[in-house]
Amino acid sequence: MTPPKTSPAAAVGVAKPKPVSFFADGPYEIALTPDVTLTKLLTSNVTSLIKYDAQPHAPAPFVPFSLILLSKDGKHRYAGVNDDAVCYSGSLLKVGVMYAAFEIRAAANRFLTANPTSDEDAFIAAFDTAVQAVIKRSHPPELRKLPVPNSPQVEEIVRLVPGPPPWIEFVDAFYGNIDSMIVPSDDKAAGDVIDALGYAYINTALRQAGLSEISKRKNKNVIWISGDYSLDKTHFLGYVDTVNDGKKGRVVMNTRGMARLVALMLQDDMIDRAAAAPPTGTDRTKADRSMMLDLLDRASTQHPNTPFDAPFILRGAPSPPFRLNGNKIGQGPIGPDPAATNDPVNDKTLVSSEVSILMWTGDPADSADRTATQAQLASKGLTGLVVVCWQNYRGYYVGKFDPIANVVINTVKSYLAL
C-alpha cells in the first residue's frame, strides 16, 4: 500500500503554515529633510564644476546627485540635483540586489519562527510553496506577462541550521556570489544571485521597502532590476525608459533611491528585528546591517583589478577630508552596442556612477583643520557620516574624477563653515 503524500504544510507540523511577511511591512522610514542651503550649495557646485559634451539623450552636463548629512537627532539633511532622473548605472544596482537577498533571508527566519522545525527538507518545501504563492499575487504588474522565471529558487538561497535553536543562513555558494558581486563586482556572480532570487522577488522587495516607486509623473525613489549582467537576452525582462540611454535601460535607478537605501543601512531598524537570531543572541537586524556594510566597506578597499575597480571619489581626491567607509561603483556603455557597431568604448559612450559612505574628518595633514571640523559638526548636530550618490558621469577614460570629488568636498566644507 502506497503511503499518503505529506504536504509541505504538514511537514512542518501544522495543518497550514502560519502566514508571515515576505517583504518589508511597509516603506522603511528615514527622515531625509530637504535642506535649502545645502541644496543651493550642491546645485551651484554641480553646475560650475562638472562640464562635458552633450550625450545623445540628455543635455550636458547632466550628472544627478544626492547628498545626505546624517544628524544626531535622526533628522538628516538632504540635498539633491536631478535626483529623480532615472538612468542606467551598471554595477551600482548590485547594491539593490544585495538588499533583496538579505530581505529574503529575514523572511525565511520569520517563517521558521512562525512554523518551527528542525527538518531542513520540510522547511525548504513549505517556505518555497509559500513564497511562490506570494509572488504570484504581489509582484509588480510590469512583470506579470513576461516569460522569464520570476520566482526565487529557495533551495539555492537559504539553508536551515539545526541549532538548537534552529535558524536560517545563506547557502554558502549563494553568499559567496553576493560577496563576489559586491567586492570585486563580478558580473557572473551577480547574474547567479539575480537568477536565484528572481526579478519578481527583487523588485517587489525594493518596492515594498519604498525604494522603487516608478511613476509617469514623478519618480520618488527608483531602483529597478530587469537584467542579470549577462549577454544572454533570454535572461532579461526588457528595457526601461531612461534619461541617459533612451528606452534601453536594464538596471536603472535614481540617486535619491540609492542614497536612501545606503542611508537606511546605517540605521538600526532596516530589515525586520523579529527575524530569528542565531544562538549567540546577536540581533539579526544588526547582523544583517553589519554584513551589508562590511561588503561595501571591503568594496572600498579591496580592488583585485586595481585601478579599474578603485573608488572614483578617491581618484579625484588623493588626500580627502574624509575617510571612505563604504563604496560601490558602476559603469557601462550607453547607446548602440559597441560590439555590434565596432564603435570604440570611450567617454562619449561609457557612463560612471557611485555611492559612497564618508566619515568627514577634516584635512588629514592639518590637525587644526580636523579640530575645527569636529567643532563645526558638533555645532550643527551632525554625526560626520555622509552618504553621496551620483550617476551618468563621463570621465573615466581621461581619468578626470576630480570634478566629482570637488563637488562633494566644496559643498560639505562650505555648509559646515556657515
C-alpha positions in Angstrom: 0.0 0.0 0.0 1.4 3.4 -1.0 1.7 5.8 2.0 -0.2 9.1 1.6 1.8 12.0 0.5 2.8 14.6 3.1 2.1 18.2 2.2 4.7 20.8 2.8 2.3 22.3 5.4 2.0 19.0 7.3 5.8 18.6 7.1 6.4 21.5 9.4 4.0 20.2 11.9 0.9 22.4 11.2 -2.2 22.0 9.2 -1.4 25.1 7.3 1.8 27.2 7.7 1.2 30.4 9.7 1.5 33.4 7.4 4.4 35.8 7.6 5.5 38.9 5.7 7.9 38.0 2.9 8.9 41.6 2.4 9.2 44.8 4.5 5.8 45.5 6.1 5.9 49.0 4.6 8.4 51.6 3.4 11.4 51.8 5.7 11.2 55.1 7.4 14.1 57.6 7.4 13.8 61.3 7.9 15.5 63.0 5.0 14.8 66.7 5.4 15.5 68.8 2.3 17.9 71.5 3.4 17.6 74.6 1.3 21.1 75.9 2.0 22.7 72.5 1.3 20.7 72.2 -1.9 21.8 75.6 -3.2 25.5 74.8 -2.5 25.2 71.4 -4.2 23.4 72.8 -7.2 26.0 75.6 -7.6 28.9 73.2 -7.4 27.4 70.7 -9.8 26.7 73.4 -12.3 30.1 75.1 -12.1 32.4 72.1 -11.7 31.0 69.4 -14.0 31.3 70.2 -17.7 31.5 67.9 -20.7 29.9 67.5 -24.2 26.2 66.6 -24.6 25.0 63.0 -24.6 22.6 61.8 -27.2 19.7 61.5 -24.8 20.4 64.3 -22.3 21.7 67.9 -22.1 25.2 68.5 -20.8 26.1 68.5 -18.1 23.6 66.1 -16.6 25.0 64.4 -13.5 22.3 63.6 -10.9 23.5 64.0 -7.3 22.1 63.1 -3.9 23.9 64.1 -0.7 22.8 63.1 2.9 24.4 64.5 6.0 23.4 62.2 8.9 22.4 64.1 12.1 22.4 63.0 15.7 18.7 63.7 16.1 17.7 61.4 13.2 16.5 64.4 11.1 19.1 64.0 8.4 20.0 66.9 6.0 19.3 66.1 2.3 20.1 67.8 -1.0 19.5 66.6 -4.5 20.2 67.8 -8.0 18.2 66.0 -10.8 17.8 63.3 -8.1 14.6 61.8 -9.6 16.1 61.2 -13.1 16.1 57.5 -13.9 19.4 56.5 -15.5 21.3 53.3 -16.5 24.0 52.9 -13.9 25.6 49.5 -14.4 27.1 47.7 -11.4 25.9 50.2 -8.9 22.5 48.5 -9.0 24.1 45.4 -7.4 23.6 47.1 -4.1 19.8 46.8 -4.5 20.2 43.1 -5.4 22.3 42.6 -2.2 19.5 44.2 -0.1 16.9 41.9 -1.6 19.0 38.9 -0.8 19.2 39.9 2.9 15.4 40.6 2.9 14.5 37.1 1.8 16.8 35.6 4.4 14.9 37.6 7.0 11.7 36.4 5.6 12.9 32.8 5.9 13.8 33.4 9.5 10.3 34.9 10.2 8.7 31.8 8.5 10.8 29.5 10.7 9.9 31.4 13.8 6.2 31.1 13.0 6.5 27.5 11.8 9.3 25.9 13.8 11.0 22.7 12.6 14.5 21.2 12.5 13.8 19.3 9.3 15.6 21.2 6.5 13.8 19.5 3.6 10.4 20.1 5.2 11.2 23.7 5.8 12.5 24.4 2.3 9.4 22.7 0.8 7.0 24.7 2.9 8.8 28.0 2.6 9.1 27.6 -1.2 5.4 26.9 -1.5 4.5 30.0 0.5 7.0 32.2 -1.4 5.6 31.1 -4.8 2.1 31.9 -3.8 3.0 35.4 -2.5 5.0 36.1 -5.7 2.0 35.2 -7.9 -0.3 37.7 -6.2 2.0 40.5 -5.2 4.8 41.1 -7.7 4.9 44.3 -9.8 2.4 44.4 -12.7 5.3 45.2 -15.1 6.5 41.6 -14.6 3.3 39.6 -14.8 3.1 38.9 -18.5 6.7 38.2 -19.1 8.0 34.7 -19.8 11.2 34.9 -17.7 11.0 32.8 -14.5 10.3 35.2 -11.6 10.2 33.1 -8.5 13.1 32.6 -6.0 15.0 29.3 -6.1 14.7 28.8 -2.4 16.9 25.8 -2.1 19.8 27.7 -3.8 19.4 30.7 -1.4 18.9 29.6 2.2 19.6 26.6 4.4 18.4 25.6 7.9 21.0 25.4 10.6 19.6 22.8 13.1 20.8 24.6 16.2 19.4 24.4 18.8 17.6 26.7 18.3 17.3 26.3 14.5 17.8 29.4 12.3 18.3 30.3 8.7 21.5 31.2 6.9 22.5 31.7 3.3 23.7 28.7 1.3 27.5 29.1 1.3 27.7 29.2 -2.5 25.0 31.9 -2.7 26.6 34.1 -0.1 29.9 33.6 -1.9 28.2 35.0 -5.0 26.9 38.0 -3.0 30.4 38.7 -1.8 31.8 38.4 -5.4 29.0 40.6 -6.8 29.8 43.5 -4.4 33.5 43.4 -3.5 35.2 42.7 -6.9 31.9 43.5 -8.7 31.9 40.2 -10.6 29.1 40.1 -13.3 28.7 36.4 -13.4 28.3 36.2 -9.6 25.7 39.0 -9.9 23.8 37.1 -12.5 23.8 34.0 -10.4 22.4 36.0 -7.4 19.7 37.7 -9.6 18.7 34.5 -11.3 18.3 32.7 -7.9 16.2 35.5 -6.4 14.1 36.2 -9.5 13.2 39.6 -10.8 9.8 39.5 -9.2 11.1 39.0 -5.7 13.9 41.6 -6.1 11.7 44.3 -7.5 8.8 43.6 -5.1 11.2 43.7 -2.2 12.5 47.0 -3.3 9.0 48.4 -3.9 7.7 47.3 -0.6 10.7 48.9 1.1 9.9 52.2 -0.5 12.9 52.0 -2.8 11.2 51.6 -6.2 8.3 54.0 -6.8 8.3 54.5 -10.5 5.7 57.0 -11.7 4.9 58.5 -15.1 4.5 61.9 -13.4 7.4 61.9 -10.9 9.8 59.3 -9.7 10.3 59.3 -6.0 12.9 56.5 -5.3 13.9 54.2 -8.1 16.0 51.0 -8.0 14.8 48.6 -10.8 16.4 45.4 -11.9 15.5 43.9 -15.3 18.8 42.4 -16.4 21.3 40.0 -14.9 24.6 41.4 -16.3 24.8 38.6 -18.8 24.7 38.9 -22.6 22.0 36.2 -22.8 18.9 38.1 -23.8 16.7 35.2 -22.6 17.7 36.3 -19.1 16.4 39.8 -19.1 13.0 41.3 -18.9 13.3 44.1 -21.5 14.2 47.7 -21.4 13.2 50.6 -19.2 12.9 54.2 -20.3 15.9 56.2 -19.1 17.3 59.7 -19.3 20.8 58.7 -20.4 20.1 55.7 -22.6 16.6 56.1 -24.0 14.4 53.1 -23.8 17.3 50.7 -23.3 17.9 50.6 -19.6 18.1 47.2 -17.8 19.5 48.1 -14.4 18.2 51.6 -13.6 17.9 53.9 -10.7 17.8 57.5 -9.5 20.3 58.8 -7.0 17.5 59.5 -4.4 16.6 55.9 -4.2 20.1 54.5 -4.0 21.3 57.2 -1.4 18.2 56.4 0.7 18.9 52.6 0.6 22.5 53.1 1.8 21.4 55.6 4.5 18.9 53.1 5.7 21.7 50.6 6.1 23.3 53.0 8.6 20.1 52.8 10.7 19.4 50.0 13.2 15.8 49.3 12.0 16.3 48.1 8.5 15.2 44.5 7.9 12.8 43.0 10.5 14.1 42.9 14.1 11.7 40.0 14.8 13.5 37.7 12.4 15.1 34.8 14.3 18.5 35.4 15.8 21.3 32.9 15.8 22.1 31.1 19.1 24.6 33.7 20.1 21.7 36.1 20.7 23.0 38.6 18.2 20.3 41.0 17.0 19.5 39.7 13.5 18.9 43.2 12.2 22.2 44.5 13.4 23.9 41.3 12.0 22.3 41.9 8.5 23.1 45.6 8.6 26.7 44.9 9.6 27.2 42.3 6.9 25.9 44.6 4.2 28.0 47.5 5.4 31.0 45.2 5.6 30.6 44.2 2.0 30.5 47.9 0.9 33.5 48.6 3.2 35.5 45.9 1.6 34.5 47.1 -1.9 36.1 50.4 -1.0 39.4 48.9 0.0 39.9 45.6 -1.9 40.5 46.1 -5.6 41.7 42.9 -7.3 41.6 44.7 -10.7 43.1 48.0 -9.5 42.9 50.7 -10.7 39.8 49.6 -12.7 37.6 49.0 -9.6 39.1 51.6 -7.3 36.5 54.1 -5.9 36.1 57.0 -8.2 35.8 59.6 -5.4 39.3 58.7 -4.2 40.8 59.1 -7.7 39.6 62.7 -7.6 40.7 63.4 -4.1 44.0 61.7 -3.2 44.1 63.3 0.3 40.5 63.9 1.1 39.0 65.5 4.3 37.1 62.3 4.9 37.5 58.6 5.5 35.9 56.2 3.0 33.7 53.7 5.0 31.9 52.1 2.1 31.6 52.3 -1.7 30.2 50.8 -4.8 30.9 51.9 -8.3 29.1 51.4 -11.5 29.9 51.9 -15.2 28.9 50.7 -18.6 28.3 51.7 -22.2 25.2 53.6 -23.4 23.9 53.9 -26.9 24.4 51.2 -29.6 26.2 48.1 -28.5 29.9 48.8 -29.2 30.4 45.1 -30.0 27.7 45.2 -32.7 28.7 48.6 -34.2 32.5 48.3 -33.8 32.5 51.7 -32.3 35.1 52.3 -29.6 34.0 52.5 -25.9 35.1 55.9 -24.8 33.9 58.9 -22.6 31.1 59.5 -25.1 29.7 56.0 -24.6 30.8 55.0 -21.1 28.9 56.3 -18.0 30.1 56.1 -14.4 28.2 56.2 -11.2 29.0 55.7 -7.5 27.5 55.6 -4.0 29.8 56.3 -1.0 29.7 56.3 2.8 32.1 59.0 4.1 33.2 59.9 7.6 34.0 63.6 7.5 37.2 64.2 9.5 38.9 67.3 8.1 42.3 67.6 6.4 44.3 64.5 7.4 47.5 66.6 7.3 46.2 69.6 9.3 45.4 68.9 13.0 43.9 72.4 13.4 41.5 71.8 10.5 40.5 68.4 12.0 39.7 70.1 15.3 37.8 72.9 13.6 35.8 70.3 11.5 34.8 68.4 14.6 33.6 71.6 16.2 31.6 72.5 13.1 29.9 69.1 13.0 29.0 69.3 16.7 27.6 72.8 16.3 25.2 71.5 13.6 24.3 68.3 15.4 25.9 66.2 12.7 27.5 62.8 13.1 30.1 63.3 10.4 28.6 60.4 8.3 27.9 61.5 4.7 26.1 59.4 2.0 26.7 60.6 -1.5 25.4 59.1 -4.7 25.9 60.4 -8.3 25.4 58.9 -11.8 25.7 59.5 -15.5 29.2 61.0 -15.4 31.6 60.6 -18.3 35.3 61.0 -17.4 36.7 57.5 -16.9 39.0 57.3 -20.0 40.5 60.7 -19.3 40.8 59.9 -15.6 39.0 63.0 -14.5 37.1 62.3 -11.3 38.3 65.4 -9.6 35.1 67.3 -10.6 33.1 64.7 -8.7 35.3 64.9 -5.6 35.3 68.7 -5.7 31.6 68.9 -5.8 31.3 66.8 -2.6 34.2 68.5 -0.8 33.3 72.0 -1.7 29.6 71.5 -0.8 30.2 69.9 2.6 33.0 72.2 3.6 31.0 75.3 2.7 28.0 74.0 4.5 29.9 73.3 7.7 31.6 76.7 7.6 28.2 78.6 7.7 
